[in-house]
Each structure stands twice: as C-alpha cells, then as structure tokens.
C-alpha cells in the first residue's frame, strides 16, 4: 500500500510511504522537502522495519521546539496506517 501523508509543523511537506499490509513492515519512505541528508538517513534506517518499531522509536522527537519533527511526522503517519488496519 502506498500512503501519501501531508506533514504539519515541519520543513518537509509530504511523506510517501510504501507499507506492506501483510507483514506490517515499512518497505520504502520518501520525504518531499526537509533536510535532505537527514530525511534520506531516516528513510534508509526504517526500510524493512516493522511499523510499530518505527513508531516507538521516532514518535515524539522534537525539532527546534516545534513539538514535532520529520521523524515524528513519519511515526504519526505510520500510526494512522496501523490504526486503520487494526
């Protein structure tokens, strides 16, 4: 399943997530905007991981007092996916 998530409160504008509904794993992630090197790193690190692990690891990360971050927005997007499937 491919999900497009519009971010809020971050430099990135959207996140594109390829999620495997059968295994519950993240296949691929791509950010539109944001700090290119950091978002590329996040994308590579989460590839192949269970969505629940990514949510637990990245959820709540704050960037410059914004109350969220690109990694946190990814966790929120994945939580929506997991909750919809639950």
VENRAWO-V552721 format. One record per pair of residues at least 6 apart in sequence whose ideal C-beta (glycine too) atoms are under 6 Angstrom apart, sorted by sequence separation. I is the first residue (numbers start at 1). J is the second residue. D is the distance in whole Angstrom. If there is no record, write none. Layout:
BEGIN
i->{I	I}
j->{J	J}
d->{D	D}
END
This chain:
BEGIN
i->{63	20	62	6	31	46	61	18	5	18	61	61	4	17	58	3	16	29	2	15	58	59	29	58	1	14	12	13	1	13	26	55	12	11	12	11	26	55	54	55	25	26	24	24	51	26	42	39	51	34	9	12	9	15	10	17	15	19	10	7	5	3}
j->{69	27	69	14	39	54	69	27	15	28	71	72	16	29	71	17	30	43	18	31	74	75	46	75	19	32	31	32	21	33	46	75	33	33	34	34	49	78	78	79	50	51	50	51	78	54	71	70	82	70	66	70	68	74	70	77	77	81	73	73	77	81}
d->{4	6	6	6	4	5	5	4	5	4	5	5	6	5	4	5	5	4	6	6	6	4	6	4	5	4	5	5	5	4	5	5	4	6	3	5	6	5	6	5	6	6	5	6	5	6	6	6	5	5	5	5	5	6	5	6	5	5	6	4	4	6}
END
